[in-house]
Amino acid sequence: MLRDMPNVPKRFVILAALVVIVLVAGVKMQSMFMLFVDQLFSSAVQSEFMMFLEPVMRLITMIADTKLGLIYAVLIAAYLWLRQGQRVDAIWVICTMFGGAVVAYLLKEFVKRPRPTIAQIVPETGYSMPSGHTFEAFLVLAFLYLFFVRPMAESSLKKACTAGLVIWQILVIWSRIFMGAHYLTDTLVAVGLGTVWLWVAIMLYQSLYDTIASYIEPSVGRHHQR
């Protein structure tokens, strides 16, 4: 359960929000410097020395597909509801993921940044900022950490699991740039947006938990009726 967990530190949320605002503004103002940095980074990631990684990058981007991200969230929610009896948490996971997907889509429609036009290994449609794969991967990894890694006793295993989640996020970011689907700043905005959205979601969870639990958590409901 998340009731015993402090929310994301506000300094991280403020920094994440600033990253989103600055980079979105850069795109809307058609910043040539920002585009130059993005293209320079993409060229380095897609250099001929990196081409041997293509099969691995294809696999990573497939695993992190946005449709699968929604399925992962449903599976986590089902486990929390059916095996752990954490019904409010299960609903929170679903609302956070699907609500976040809507928020990310709306930001894409607002920014309207075209996809990279060079070296697209797999053609993509739609707008580029933020990266949907990166955003949903961030939320899924956050769920895994909050419900499975965080409760673990402090140990080298817990540290290894945490590091593994961070590494996977980096690999998803790298794969989207490698595949020519996104610029670096698209993925940074996705992580920033994910951080802010997670903070909002946890804040709503903590403020609405008792109300929702009184309807769907049998033990809480009985307690409130006494």
C-alpha positions as CSV (number, residue, x, y, z in Angstrom):
1,M,0.0,0.0,0.0
2,L,1.0,3.6,-0.7
3,R,-0.5,5.1,2.5
4,D,2.8,4.8,4.4
5,M,4.8,6.3,1.6
6,P,5.9,9.9,1.3
7,N,5.1,11.5,-2.1
8,V,7.8,12.3,-4.6
9,P,10.0,15.1,-3.2
10,K,8.7,18.5,-4.4
11,R,12.2,19.6,-5.5
12,F,12.2,16.7,-8.0
13,V,8.6,17.6,-9.1
14,I,9.6,21.2,-9.7
15,L,12.7,20.3,-11.6
16,A,10.7,17.9,-13.8
17,A,8.0,20.5,-14.4
18,L,10.7,23.0,-15.4
19,V,12.2,20.5,-17.8
20,V,8.9,19.9,-19.5
21,I,8.1,23.6,-19.7
22,V,11.5,24.7,-21.1
23,L,11.7,21.9,-23.7
24,V,8.1,22.3,-24.8
25,A,8.7,26.0,-25.1
26,G,11.9,25.3,-27.1
27,V,9.9,23.2,-29.6
28,K,7.1,25.8,-29.9
29,M,9.6,28.6,-30.5
30,Q,11.4,26.4,-33.0
31,S,14.7,26.6,-31.2
32,M,17.5,25.8,-33.6
33,F,20.0,25.1,-30.8
34,M,17.7,22.5,-29.3
35,L,17.2,20.9,-32.7
36,F,21.0,20.9,-33.2
37,V,21.6,19.2,-29.9
38,D,18.9,16.6,-30.6
39,Q,20.2,15.8,-34.0
40,L,23.8,15.6,-32.8
41,F,22.8,13.1,-30.1
42,S,20.7,11.1,-32.5
43,S,23.6,10.9,-34.9
44,A,25.9,9.6,-32.1
45,V,23.3,7.0,-31.1
46,Q,22.7,5.9,-34.7
47,S,26.4,5.8,-35.7
48,E,27.6,2.9,-37.7
49,F,29.5,1.6,-34.7
50,M,26.1,1.1,-32.9
51,M,24.3,-0.7,-35.7
52,F,25.1,-4.2,-34.3
53,L,22.6,-3.3,-31.5
54,E,19.7,-3.0,-33.9
55,P,18.1,-6.5,-33.0
56,V,18.3,-5.7,-29.3
57,M,16.9,-2.2,-29.7
58,R,14.0,-3.6,-31.8
59,L,13.3,-6.1,-29.0
60,I,13.4,-3.4,-26.3
61,T,11.1,-1.0,-28.2
62,M,8.7,-3.9,-28.8
63,I,8.5,-4.9,-25.2
64,A,8.0,-1.2,-24.2
65,D,5.2,-0.8,-26.8
66,T,2.5,1.6,-25.5
67,K,-0.3,-0.9,-26.0
68,L,1.7,-3.4,-23.9
69,G,2.3,-0.8,-21.3
70,L,-1.5,-0.6,-20.7
71,I,-1.6,-4.4,-20.5
72,Y,1.2,-4.4,-17.9
73,A,-0.7,-2.0,-15.8
74,V,-3.8,-4.1,-15.9
75,L,-1.8,-7.2,-14.9
76,I,-0.3,-5.4,-12.0
77,A,-3.7,-4.1,-10.9
78,A,-5.2,-7.6,-11.2
79,Y,-2.4,-9.0,-9.0
80,L,-3.0,-6.3,-6.4
81,W,-6.7,-6.8,-6.4
82,L,-6.9,-10.6,-6.5
83,R,-3.8,-11.7,-4.7
84,Q,-3.0,-8.9,-2.3
85,G,-6.5,-7.6,-1.6
86,Q,-5.3,-4.0,-2.3
87,R,-8.3,-2.8,-4.2
88,V,-7.8,0.9,-3.9
89,D,-4.2,0.4,-5.1
90,A,-5.4,-1.6,-8.0
91,I,-7.8,1.1,-9.1
92,W,-5.1,3.7,-8.6
93,V,-2.7,1.8,-10.9
94,I,-5.4,1.7,-13.7
95,C,-6.4,5.3,-13.3
96,T,-2.8,6.5,-13.1
97,M,-1.7,4.6,-16.3
98,F,-4.8,5.3,-18.4
99,G,-5.2,8.8,-17.2
100,G,-1.5,9.4,-17.8
101,A,-1.8,8.1,-21.4
102,V,-4.5,10.7,-22.0
103,V,-2.4,13.5,-20.5
104,A,0.6,12.4,-22.7
105,Y,-1.6,12.3,-25.8
106,L,-3.0,15.8,-25.1
107,L,0.5,17.1,-24.7
108,K,1.5,15.6,-28.0
109,E,-1.4,17.3,-29.7
110,F,-0.5,20.6,-28.1
111,V,3.2,20.5,-29.0
112,K,2.7,18.9,-32.5
113,R,6.3,18.2,-33.0
114,P,7.0,16.2,-36.1
115,R,8.9,12.9,-35.9
116,P,12.6,12.8,-36.8
117,T,12.8,12.6,-40.6
118,I,16.2,11.0,-40.9
119,A,17.3,7.4,-40.2
120,Q,13.9,6.0,-39.1
121,I,14.6,2.3,-38.8
122,V,10.8,1.7,-38.3
123,P,8.4,4.3,-39.7
124,E,6.3,5.9,-37.0
125,T,3.1,8.0,-37.2
126,G,1.8,10.7,-35.0
127,Y,3.7,13.4,-33.2
128,S,7.0,13.1,-31.4
129,M,6.9,14.9,-28.0
130,P,6.6,13.4,-25.5
131,S,7.7,9.8,-26.2
132,G,4.8,7.5,-25.3
133,H,7.0,4.4,-24.9
134,T,9.2,6.3,-22.4
135,F,6.3,7.8,-20.5
136,E,4.5,4.5,-20.1
137,A,7.7,2.7,-19.2
138,F,8.3,5.2,-16.5
139,L,4.9,4.6,-15.0
140,V,5.1,0.8,-15.2
141,L,8.6,0.9,-13.6
142,A,7.2,3.2,-10.9
143,F,4.5,0.6,-10.2
144,L,7.0,-2.2,-10.0
145,Y,9.1,-0.2,-7.6
146,L,6.3,1.0,-5.3
147,F,4.5,-2.3,-4.9
148,F,7.3,-4.9,-5.3
149,V,10.7,-3.4,-4.7
150,R,10.0,-0.8,-2.1
151,P,8.5,-3.2,0.4
152,M,11.6,-5.5,0.3
153,A,14.0,-5.5,3.2
154,E,17.1,-3.4,2.7
155,S,19.6,-5.7,0.9
156,S,21.8,-6.0,-2.1
157,L,18.9,-7.6,-3.9
158,K,16.7,-4.5,-3.4
159,K,19.5,-2.3,-4.7
160,A,20.0,-4.6,-7.7
161,C,16.3,-4.5,-8.5
162,T,16.2,-0.7,-8.2
163,A,19.3,-0.4,-10.5
164,G,17.6,-2.8,-12.9
165,L,14.5,-0.6,-13.2
166,V,16.7,2.4,-13.8
167,I,18.7,0.6,-16.4
168,W,15.6,-0.5,-18.2
169,Q,14.3,3.0,-18.4
170,I,17.6,4.2,-19.9
171,L,17.4,1.3,-22.4
172,V,13.9,2.3,-23.5
173,I,15.0,5.9,-24.0
174,W,18.1,4.7,-26.0
175,S,16.0,2.4,-28.1
176,R,13.5,5.1,-29.1
177,I,16.3,7.4,-30.2
178,F,18.2,4.5,-31.9
179,M,15.1,3.5,-33.9
180,G,14.7,7.1,-35.1
181,A,11.3,7.5,-33.5
182,H,12.2,10.3,-31.1
183,Y,14.7,12.9,-30.2
184,L,16.5,13.0,-26.9
185,T,14.3,15.9,-25.7
186,D,11.2,13.9,-26.4
187,T,12.2,11.3,-24.0
188,L,13.3,13.8,-21.3
189,V,9.9,15.5,-21.5
190,A,8.3,12.0,-21.1
191,V,10.3,11.3,-17.9
192,G,9.6,14.8,-16.6
193,L,5.9,14.5,-17.4
194,G,5.8,11.1,-15.8
195,T,7.4,12.5,-12.6
196,V,4.8,15.3,-12.3
197,W,1.9,13.0,-13.1
198,L,3.1,10.4,-10.6
199,W,3.2,13.1,-7.9
200,V,-0.3,14.2,-8.8
201,A,-1.6,10.6,-8.7
202,I,0.0,9.8,-5.3
203,M,-1.4,13.0,-3.9
204,L,-4.9,12.1,-5.1
205,Y,-4.5,8.6,-3.7
206,Q,-3.6,9.8,-0.3
207,S,-6.4,12.3,-0.2
208,L,-9.1,10.0,-1.6
209,Y,-8.1,6.7,-0.1
210,D,-10.5,6.6,2.8
211,T,-13.5,7.6,0.7
212,I,-12.8,5.0,-2.0
213,A,-11.8,2.3,0.5
214,S,-15.1,2.7,2.3
215,Y,-16.9,1.4,-0.8
216,I,-14.6,-1.3,-2.1
217,E,-12.5,-2.5,0.8
218,P,-14.8,-4.8,2.9
219,S,-12.9,-4.3,6.2
220,V,-12.8,-0.6,5.8
221,G,-16.5,-0.5,4.9
222,R,-17.4,-2.5,8.0
223,H,-15.3,-0.2,10.2
224,H,-17.0,2.9,8.9
225,Q,-20.5,1.4,9.5
226,R,-19.8,0.9,13.3
